[in-house]
Amino acid sequence: MAKITHRGTWLKISSLNPEDKKNYLTSMALFLIGAFAWGIHLASVGVFNDVPDTENATSSIYNFARLIVVISWAIATFFYIKFLKNQDELIIKWHEFIGSWGAIGFISFGMMMSLLSPYLNFKPGFYELFLAFCIGTVIGGLRFHSKFLS
């Protein structure tokens, strides 16, 4: 079974058995490939107030990148679910705990950004709210470590 490290924010890959390691690393590699393709897609829509490439937004390269995102993330999700099915209750509880805290971060930090946006002349979008989700997952991992592992 997987060992939780870095104060509840990471899994120790060397602690996995060969099948779980293969499933986990395959899913993470496919998520990374999809993330690179997502970055190409972002050039067509803009991010953090960048000017999008609206002239070429439907060109073949952007359409291919979008297809790679969908396919690689779908396959990555399949392998990650396969990995989770073989884990013990602690890892599943950790997974659910950090996901729940990610949602709390999305709601609380996202709400603060939204409420402050008129005063700061700032319009929070998907990426700012995703950052709020990431902050929530880190807080959740740290809380999980202090509550269940230390």
Disulfide bonds with the S-S distance in Angstrom:
none
